[in-house]
Structures are given as C-alpha cells and as structure tokens.
C-alpha cells in the first residue's frame, strides 16, 4: 500500500532542510505504516516552552533554524489502519526502516531519535528495531536511562 502526505504535513515541512523534505516524501512511498509530519521548524519561544514542560531536553534543538536557515529535524506521527494515532515503538521502527531506505536512495545521512548512538540510518545493516535495542543496551550498560524519541529524525 502506498500512502501520501496530507496538506497539513506538507505545510509542516516548510522551513525544513530540502534533504529531509526529500527523504520524508520518499519514505511515505516506501513505508508499510501511514504517518504524518507533526513538527519541522520551531521558534525559540516554542522550544523553551517544550523544555520547561520536559517535552524536549535541549535549547539547541535541530528543529530551530540552523546556520543555513533551515530546521534540520522533523517529527512524525504514525497512524493505524483506522487512522488513529499510534505511539507503539514497533510502528516507529517500521517507519525508520522506510526512512533508512529513502536515505540510502537519496544519499542523505540522518539519525533516528530512538537510536542516538547508532550513527546514520543510511548505514543501518540490520533493522531499525535492532539498532534501537543496541542503543537501549548501551545506555543500560552505562547505568543511564535510554532517551527514546521514536518520532524524531534529524540530519547527522
């Protein structure tokens, strides 16, 4: 099944780096899971509020305009077969697999927010789920809690 981005998702890609836009547009064609874009470019006021609400961990977010004027990050949301929002990690690793294929095709290096230590998803040699589990194992071995931001993708 092939999905397409809604007008709202396309609008949310405005101000996002063109490489990410191309990856998102290709990933929606490749994914077995429907998704939409929830956030691309953010202003500093919004980022401060998200940090205060503990919904973000940094004021140096890649969602903020970078030196080239573009956001270098995007957040997505998954939809189940009924069109309801789904937050299960397994659905997001399927979306990440589609992003990884798109990155390989388009030669774009991106990180996934559920596998921070794993480098570019373009270089993934196993499933996104396996890379997420490697990240979780690493954090636990360091006696640190993993920070899983499954809907988040950013340029490396």
Secondary structure per residue as TSV (DSSP state, phi and psi in degrees):
chain	resnum	aa	ss	phi	psi
A	1	X	-	360.0	138.1
A	2	X	-	-109.1	133.4
A	3	X	-	-106.0	169.7
A	4	X	-	-140.5	155.2
A	5	X	-	-76.8	141.9
A	6	X	-	-75.9	166.8
A	7	X	H	-59.7	-38.2
A	8	X	H	-63.3	-43.1
A	9	X	H	-64.1	-43.8
A	10	X	H	-61.5	-38.9
A	11	X	H	-62.5	-39.2
A	12	X	H	-71.7	-10.9
A	13	X	T	-87.4	-6.7
A	14	X	T	-64.5	132.0
A	15	X	T	86.7	-0.1
A	16	X	B	-92.6	144.7
A	17	X	-	-52.1	135.4
A	18	X	H	-55.8	-31.5
A	19	X	H	-64.7	-40.4
A	20	X	H	-67.4	-43.3
A	21	X	H	-56.5	-44.8
A	22	X	H	-63.2	-41.3
A	23	X	H	-64.6	-46.0
A	24	X	H	-60.2	-44.7
A	25	X	H	-65.0	-34.6
A	26	X	H	-77.2	-40.0
A	27	X	H	-61.3	-37.1
A	28	X	H	-64.4	-26.1
A	29	X	H	-78.6	-24.5
A	30	X	H	-98.4	-22.5
A	31	X	-	-72.7	145.9
A	32	X	S	-85.7	-3.7
A	33	X	S	-122.7	127.6
A	34	X	E	-68.4	142.1
A	35	X	E	-147.2	162.0
A	36	X	E	-131.2	162.8
A	37	X	E	-91.0	127.4
A	38	X	E	-101.6	-26.7
A	39	X	E	-157.5	137.3
A	40	X	S	-124.5	-96.8
A	41	X	-	-77.9	134.0
A	42	X	B	-124.8	151.6
A	43	X	-	-94.1	166.1
A	44	X	H	-63.8	-35.9
A	45	X	H	-60.5	-45.1
A	46	X	H	-64.6	-41.9
A	47	X	H	-63.6	-41.4
A	48	X	H	-60.3	-43.6
A	49	X	H	-61.7	-42.4
A	50	X	H	-64.4	-37.2
A	51	X	H	-67.5	-44.5
A	52	X	H	-59.4	-37.1
A	53	X	T	-82.5	0.9
A	54	X	T	62.1	28.3
A	55	X	S	-96.4	-7.1
A	56	X	-	-143.5	158.2
A	57	X	S	-108.7	-2.9
A	58	X	-	-146.7	150.6
A	59	X	S	-92.3	2.5
A	60	X	S	-106.0	36.3
A	61	X	-	-60.1	142.7
A	62	X	T	-71.9	-9.0
A	63	X	T	-73.7	-22.9
A	64	X	B	-73.4	154.6
A	65	X	-	-57.8	129.3
A	66	X	-	-92.0	-174.4
A	67	X	T	-56.1	-29.2
A	68	X	T	-87.7	2.1
A	69	X	S	90.1	-6.7
A	70	X	S	-103.2	153.2
A	71	X	B	-70.9	141.6
A	72	X	-	-109.8	23.7
A	73	X	E	-146.9	157.7
A	74	X	E	-146.9	144.2
A	75	X	E	-114.7	143.2
A	76	X	E	-124.6	165.5
A	77	X	E	-131.6	138.6
A	78	X	E	-91.2	149.1
A	79	X	E	-120.8	138.2
A	80	X	-	-80.8	-176.9
A	81	X	T	-65.3	-17.7
A	82	X	T	-94.0	-2.5
A	83	X	S	89.2	7.3
A	84	X	-	-84.6	150.0
A	85	X	E	-65.5	139.0
A	86	X	E	-126.5	132.6
A	87	X	-	-113.1	9.0
A	88	X	-	-68.5	131.9
A	89	X	H	-57.8	-35.5
A	90	X	H	-61.1	-31.0
A	91	X	H	-71.5	-37.7
A	92	X	H	-73.4	-30.1
A	93	X	H	-71.6	-27.4
A	94	X	H	-66.6	-41.2
A	95	X	H	-63.5	-41.8
A	96	X	H	-61.5	-38.7
A	97	X	H	-58.8	-39.5
A	98	X	H	-67.4	-41.2
A	99	X	H	-60.5	-41.3
A	100	X	H	-62.4	-43.0
A	101	X	H	-62.3	-43.5
A	102	X	H	-63.0	-42.0
A	103	X	H	-62.6	-40.0
A	104	X	H	-63.9	-45.1
A	105	X	H	-62.6	-41.8
A	106	X	H	-96.5	-0.8
A	107	X	T	58.4	47.1
A	108	X	-	-115.8	133.1
A	109	X	-	-96.7	121.1
A	110	X	E	-135.6	152.0
A	111	X	E	-103.9	154.5
A	112	X	E	-109.8	136.6
A	113	X	T	-69.8	0.2
A	114	X	T	-109.8	6.1
A	115	X	-	-151.4	59.2
A	116	X	G	-57.6	-34.9
A	117	X	G	-83.4	-3.3
A	118	X	G	-94.0	6.1
A	119	X	-	72.9	-160.8
A	120	X	-	-69.8	135.9
A	121	X	G	-66.3	-19.6
A	122	X	G	-62.1	-28.0
A	123	X	G	-93.2	3.1
A	124	X	-	-59.9	130.7
A	125	X	S	-107.0	-10.9
A	126	X	S	-129.6	-178.2
A	127	X	-	-64.9	157.4
A	128	X	H	-59.1	-36.7
A	129	X	H	-57.5	-44.0
A	130	X	H	-64.3	-40.8
A	131	X	H	-66.2	-37.8
A	132	X	H	-62.3	-44.0
A	133	X	H	-64.6	-36.1
A	134	X	H	-63.2	-43.8
A	135	X	H	-61.9	-45.3
A	136	X	H	-60.2	-45.9
A	137	X	H	-61.6	-41.1
A	138	X	H	-61.0	-50.2
A	139	X	H	-60.6	-42.8
A	140	X	H	-64.8	-37.9
A	141	X	H	-65.0	-25.2
A	142	X	T	-89.6	3.9
A	143	X	T	61.4	35.3
A	144	X	-	-122.5	148.8
A	145	X	-	-78.1	132.8
A	146	X	-	-66.5	141.9
A	147	X	-	-104.6	100.1
A	148	X	-	-98.0	110.9
A	149	X	-	-117.2	69.4
A	150	X	T	-54.8	-34.7
A	151	X	T	-77.9	-2.7
A	152	X	E	-99.1	134.8
A	153	X	E	-135.4	140.3
A	154	X	E	-147.1	156.8
A	155	X	E	-64.8	146.2
A	156	X	-	-77.0	360.0
